[in-house]
């Protein structure tokens, strides 16, 4: 990414906090659940801190997201209910998790994505036990519990090599791929609503975040005009 990608972005977000007097922006003010990010950005991280997080988890963060952490902030204001925040804890460097399920130990595992994950999901769904195939309810319950455990393991595998970025509401989450061929892409997980885990076209982190800033500025301008 060019050095000017994030120029002025932190200031633009701070301006939105003052400008959204009507509290029109979804996720910012706690009107629809959560506490609201209130356009607050965590402090940026240092080069040593970002490098430390990368070393801990054995990854190289996408350049645009890495620059964001260094120049704009470690998390906070952003799409949906706001960005997860990268911070140091007793367990080392962790991304705050709004429920998306970032599995830090699997961040270095290549993200499956694409046709591979669709094929695996379809195969798993075909194996879902049907009660009429069993002699009694107890046998069905045993088989169904085993299938659900496989479902949890498959879900963890789907999200290997990815960091949960934000909660969009209704159990939908945006993810940033940090390992594998799709590294740098932003994906949307709509499985809680019977949707799919799918990429946002060729959107990378900078495209995704700056699109939110521009659209949010438009919402605030429209509210003022009204």
C-alpha positions as CSV (number, residue, x, y, z in Angstrom):
1,X,0.0,0.0,0.0
2,X,1.2,3.5,-0.7
3,X,2.2,5.7,2.2
4,X,-0.8,8.0,1.7
5,X,-3.5,5.3,2.0
6,X,-4.4,6.1,5.5
7,X,-3.5,9.8,5.6
8,X,-6.2,11.8,7.4
9,X,-8.4,8.7,8.1
10,X,-8.1,8.9,11.8
11,X,-9.2,12.5,11.7
12,X,-12.1,11.8,9.4
13,X,-13.4,9.2,11.9
14,X,-13.0,11.6,14.8
15,X,-15.0,14.2,12.8
16,X,-17.8,11.7,12.3
17,X,-18.1,11.3,16.1
18,X,-18.9,15.0,16.3
19,X,-21.0,15.2,13.1
20,X,-23.4,12.3,13.7
21,X,-25.5,14.4,16.1
22,X,-28.7,12.5,15.0
23,X,-26.9,9.2,15.8
24,X,-27.9,7.7,12.5
25,X,-24.9,5.5,11.9
26,X,-25.6,1.8,12.6
27,X,-23.4,0.2,15.3
28,X,-22.0,3.5,16.6
29,X,-24.3,4.4,19.4
30,X,-25.6,1.1,20.9
31,X,-29.1,1.6,19.6
32,X,-29.3,-1.9,18.0
33,X,-27.5,-3.9,20.7
34,X,-23.9,-3.8,22.0
35,X,-22.4,-0.8,23.5
36,X,-21.6,1.1,20.3
37,X,-18.1,2.0,19.1
38,X,-18.9,5.8,19.3
39,X,-16.3,6.4,16.6
40,X,-13.5,5.8,19.1
41,X,-10.3,4.4,17.7
42,X,-7.7,2.6,19.9
43,X,-4.2,4.1,19.7
44,X,-2.0,3.0,16.9
45,X,0.5,0.2,17.6
46,X,4.3,0.5,17.2
47,X,6.3,-1.4,14.6
48,X,7.7,-3.6,17.4
49,X,4.2,-4.4,18.7
50,X,2.9,-5.4,15.3
51,X,6.0,-7.5,14.6
52,X,5.6,-9.1,18.0
53,X,2.0,-10.1,17.2
54,X,3.0,-11.5,13.8
55,X,5.9,-13.5,15.4
56,X,3.7,-14.9,18.1
57,X,1.1,-16.3,15.6
58,X,3.5,-17.1,12.8
59,X,1.9,-14.8,10.2
60,X,2.6,-11.8,8.1
61,X,-0.4,-9.4,8.2
62,X,-1.8,-8.0,4.9
63,X,0.1,-4.8,4.1
64,X,-3.0,-2.5,4.2
65,X,-4.2,-3.8,7.5
66,X,-0.7,-3.7,9.0
67,X,-0.4,0.0,8.0
68,X,-3.8,0.7,9.5
69,X,-2.6,-0.7,12.8
70,X,0.5,1.5,12.7
71,X,-1.1,4.7,11.4
72,X,-4.8,4.7,12.3
73,X,-5.5,2.5,15.3
74,X,-5.4,-1.0,16.8
75,X,-9.2,-1.3,16.4
76,X,-12.4,0.4,17.4
77,X,-14.6,2.4,15.0
78,X,-15.5,0.6,11.9
79,X,-18.2,-1.3,10.0
80,X,-21.0,-2.9,11.9
81,X,-20.4,-2.8,15.7
82,X,-16.8,-1.8,15.1
83,X,-13.4,-3.4,14.5
84,X,-11.9,-6.0,16.8
85,X,-8.9,-4.7,18.6
86,X,-5.4,-6.2,18.6
87,X,-4.0,-5.8,22.1
88,X,-1.6,-7.5,24.5
89,X,-2.9,-9.7,27.3
90,X,-1.6,-12.2,29.7
91,X,-1.8,-14.7,26.8
92,X,0.2,-12.4,24.5
93,X,-1.2,-10.6,21.5
94,X,-4.9,-11.3,20.9
95,X,-7.7,-9.9,18.8
96,X,-10.8,-8.9,20.9
97,X,-13.6,-11.2,19.7
98,X,-17.2,-10.1,19.5
99,X,-18.3,-13.8,19.1
100,X,-17.0,-14.5,15.7
101,X,-14.6,-17.2,17.0
102,X,-11.1,-16.2,15.9
103,X,-9.0,-19.3,16.6
104,X,-5.6,-17.8,17.2
105,X,-3.8,-21.1,17.2
106,X,-4.9,-21.7,13.6
107,X,-4.0,-18.3,12.2
108,X,-0.9,-19.7,10.4
109,X,-3.0,-22.5,8.8
110,X,-4.0,-21.6,5.2
111,X,-7.5,-20.4,4.9
112,X,-9.5,-23.0,2.8
113,X,-12.0,-20.7,1.2
114,X,-13.6,-20.9,-2.2
115,X,-14.7,-24.2,-3.8
116,X,-12.9,-26.3,-1.2
117,X,-15.0,-25.0,1.7
118,X,-18.3,-25.1,-0.3
119,X,-17.6,-28.8,-1.2
120,X,-16.8,-29.7,2.4
121,X,-19.9,-28.0,3.7
122,X,-22.1,-29.7,1.1
123,X,-20.7,-33.1,2.0
124,X,-21.2,-32.5,5.7
125,X,-24.8,-31.4,5.1
126,X,-25.5,-34.6,3.2
127,X,-24.4,-36.6,6.2
128,X,-26.9,-35.0,8.6
129,X,-28.7,-37.8,10.4
130,X,-32.4,-38.4,9.6
131,X,-34.4,-39.7,12.5
132,X,-36.4,-42.1,10.4
133,X,-33.2,-44.0,9.5
134,X,-32.7,-45.0,13.2
135,X,-34.4,-47.8,15.2
136,X,-35.1,-45.5,18.2
137,X,-34.7,-41.9,19.4
138,X,-31.7,-42.7,21.6
139,X,-29.6,-44.0,18.6
140,X,-30.6,-40.9,16.6
141,X,-29.6,-38.6,19.4
142,X,-26.1,-40.2,19.6
143,X,-25.6,-39.9,15.9
144,X,-26.9,-36.3,15.8
145,X,-24.6,-35.2,18.7
146,X,-21.6,-36.7,16.8
147,X,-22.7,-34.9,13.7
148,X,-22.9,-31.6,15.6
149,X,-19.3,-32.1,16.9
150,X,-18.1,-32.6,13.3
151,X,-20.0,-29.4,12.5
152,X,-18.1,-27.5,15.1
153,X,-14.7,-28.9,13.9
154,X,-15.7,-28.0,10.3
155,X,-16.6,-24.5,11.3
156,X,-13.2,-24.0,13.0
157,X,-11.5,-25.3,9.8
158,X,-13.5,-22.9,7.6
159,X,-12.0,-20.0,9.5
160,X,-8.5,-21.2,9.8
161,X,-6.0,-18.5,8.7
162,X,-8.5,-15.6,9.3
163,X,-9.0,-12.8,11.8
164,X,-12.6,-11.8,12.8
165,X,-12.8,-8.1,11.9
166,X,-16.4,-7.1,12.9
167,X,-19.9,-8.1,13.9
168,X,-22.5,-6.9,11.4
169,X,-25.5,-8.0,13.5
170,X,-27.7,-11.1,13.3
171,X,-24.6,-13.3,13.9
172,X,-22.9,-12.2,10.6
173,X,-19.2,-11.4,10.8
174,X,-16.5,-10.0,8.5
175,X,-13.2,-11.8,8.4
176,X,-9.7,-10.9,7.1
177,X,-7.7,-13.7,5.5
178,X,-4.1,-13.7,6.9
179,X,-2.8,-17.0,5.6
180,X,-3.0,-18.9,2.3
181,X,-3.8,-18.0,-1.3
182,X,-6.6,-15.6,-0.4
183,X,-4.5,-13.6,2.1
184,X,-5.6,-10.0,2.2
185,X,-9.2,-10.7,1.1
186,X,-12.2,-9.8,3.3
187,X,-14.9,-12.4,3.6
188,X,-18.5,-12.3,5.0
189,X,-19.8,-15.2,7.1
190,X,-23.6,-15.3,6.7
191,X,-24.0,-19.0,7.8
192,X,-26.0,-18.1,10.9
193,X,-28.8,-17.0,8.5
194,X,-28.4,-20.1,6.2
195,X,-26.1,-18.2,3.9
196,X,-22.5,-18.9,3.0
197,X,-19.0,-17.8,3.9
198,X,-18.0,-15.8,0.8
199,X,-15.5,-13.2,-0.4
200,X,-16.5,-9.6,-1.0
201,X,-15.2,-9.7,-4.5
202,X,-11.6,-8.5,-4.6
203,X,-12.1,-6.3,-1.6
204,X,-9.1,-6.0,0.7
205,X,-9.0,-4.4,4.1
206,X,-8.4,-0.8,2.8
207,X,-11.2,-1.1,0.3
208,X,-13.6,-2.4,2.9
209,X,-12.7,0.2,5.6
210,X,-12.5,3.2,3.4
211,X,-15.8,2.3,1.8
212,X,-17.4,2.3,5.3
213,X,-15.8,5.8,6.0
214,X,-17.2,7.2,2.7
215,X,-20.7,5.8,3.1
216,X,-20.8,6.9,6.8
217,X,-19.9,10.4,5.8
218,X,-22.7,10.3,3.2
219,X,-25.2,9.2,5.9
220,X,-24.2,12.0,8.1
221,X,-24.4,14.6,5.3
222,X,-27.8,13.4,4.4
223,X,-29.0,13.7,8.0
224,X,-27.7,17.3,8.2
225,X,-29.4,18.1,4.9
226,X,-32.7,16.8,6.2
